[in-house]
Amino acid sequence: MKFEQMINDLMKEYTTENCYKFWIVINQKFPTVWDRSSSSTNKYHKRKDGSVQSIAEHTYEMLYSASKLIRMYNIQKNTIECNTLFLSIVFHDFFKYGKDDPLNRQHTDRKHDQISADIILKNKETFLKILDKENFYILEESVRFHSGRWSTDLNKKNEKEKDEFLSGVHPISSFVHMLDMMSCNDLIKI
């Protein structure tokens, strides 16, 4: 529960009031997997000591790092752009254990990136209450391709096509992927 509260605290500090309220409602609406392992096989997200972080700890690391680096992208606190970045991070593994009965599922869902992005796309009108169209599409893209070259929707492309596609994604999408990879490889220190 500690990391979940720390996530909420960063969301409150960095996003707009409407975005924060939206986040609290969404976070309470869905079954929480925050305390579940970020790697159900214990092959990924390993720490130096061999432990595997929870989804909440992983997400918090990414949010915390983003809060310290947003000025690289000229993003200000409490703006629509900051809403987009922070929502991308909190939703990137939100459905890591799938959308159907995630609390009883033994393993993570390999298509969680696609599942999360499809749910965002399906609820476009709701998201447009706190984001404009451009930022909505950045959010959807950032979540859909947060796994970079391993993203579900890139599986059928060859390596060259993957590289070409990923070179054209929005900088926020690349930033979310970079933060995800850094946290997965125990490179973020808090």
N, C-alpha and C positions, 0 to 999 in steps of 0.2 A: 504494500500500500504506500510505502514511502516514496517510491519513484513515480507512482501514479499521481500523487499529490504534487510532487516537484514538476511533473509535466503540466499539470493544471496551473501551477504558479507561473511557469514561463509563458503559457498561453495567455494568462491574464495580463502579464506585464507587457508582452510584445504584440499581441493582436488587438484589433479594435474591440470595443465593448460588445458589439453585435456578434462578431466572430467568436469571442470568448463564450458568450451565452449559448450560441449555436453549438459550439464544441461540448459544453457541459451537457446539453440535452442529448446529443448524439452519443456521447460516451456512456451515458446512463441507459440509453435505449437498447444497446446491443450487449449481448453477453460478453463480459470482460475476459480477455485472455492475457492481460497485462502480466500476471504472475507466472505464466507458462514459459517454458524454455524457448529461446529464440532458435534453437536447433533441436528438434525432437530426436535426432540420431546422435547428438553430441559431436558431430563431425565439424560443425561450423561454429562461428562466434566464440571460439575458445579463447580463454584468458591465458595469461602466462602460467598461472597455477593449474591449468587444465579444466577449470570450471567453465560453465557456459552461462552467459547472462540471460536474464529474463527479457521478455519483449519490452517491458516497461523501462528497464535499465538501458537497453539498446536505444530505444526511442528517446529517452532523456538525454543520453550522450549526444545524439544527433541534434536535438533541439538546443542543448547548451552550447555546442560547438557553433551551430548556426547563429545563435544570438551574439557570439563573439566575432563572427566573420561577416555579418550582413553588410557591413559598410564596404566590403570588397565589391559588392554588387550595387552599391548606392541605395540600399534599402533602408528605410527609416522604420523605427518602431511605430506600431499602431497605424499602419497603412494597409491598403489593399494588397500591396506587394508582399508585405510581411505576413498578412493573412494567408496568402497563397503558399509561401514557403513553409510556414509552420503547419498549415493543414496538410500539405504534401508529406511532411515528415510524420505527423501523427497518424495519417491514414495509410502510409506505405506498408505497414505490417498489421494493420487493424484486423484484417481477415486472414492472418497467417495460418490459422487452423480451419480455414474455410468459413462459409456462411451458414452451413447447416450443422447444428449441434457441435459447435467448436469446443465446448467444454468437455465433451466425451470423446473427442477424436484423439487417437494416439499420436498421429504424425501430422506435421505441417502439410499444407496443401501447396504443391509445386506451382500451382497456377494462382497463388494468392495475389500476385501483382495484377493479373487480368481480372480476377474477381473483384478486387477493390476498385479498380478503374471503371469496370462495367457498372458497379453500383453507383459510383460518382456520376457517371454519364446518365444513368437511368434517373437520377435525382437532380438533374441539371437545374430545373426551375427553383428548387430549394437552395442550391448553392448560389444561384444568381441573386439571391436576396442579400448576400454578403460579398460577392465577387462580381466584377464585370465579365463580359464574355471572354475577353482576352485572357484574363487571369483564371477563369474557369478552365479554359483549354490547357493552360500551363499546369494547373493542378492535376487534371486528368492525365496529361502526358507524363508528368513527374512521377505519379503513382504507377502508371502502366509500365514505365521503363526504368523504375528505380533499380532494377537488377542489371541494367546496362545490357551487355551482349548476351546475358543469360535470361533476359526477359522472355516471358511466355510468347508474346506476340512477335518475337523475332526468331523463334525456333526454326522456322522453315527457310530462313535466309542463309546464304553462304556467308563466310567471314567478311568478304569484301562488301557485300550488301549491308551487313550489320554495321561495319565501320562507317560506310557512307551515310546510312540512316542516322546513326548516333551522332555523327558530326553535325547534323542539322537540327538536333533538339535544342530547346530553349536552354539558356545558361542555368536557370533554376533547376531544370531536370537533371542536368549534368552535376550540379552542386549536390542535389539530393542523393544521386548515385554515389558520388565521391564520399559523402558523409557516411552512407550505408556501408561502403567497402572499408572505410577507415575504422568504423566501429566493429565490423565483423572481424577485422584483423587485429583487434586490440591496439589500435594506434591512437585512440582518443584517451587522454588522461584528464581526469577531473579531480 
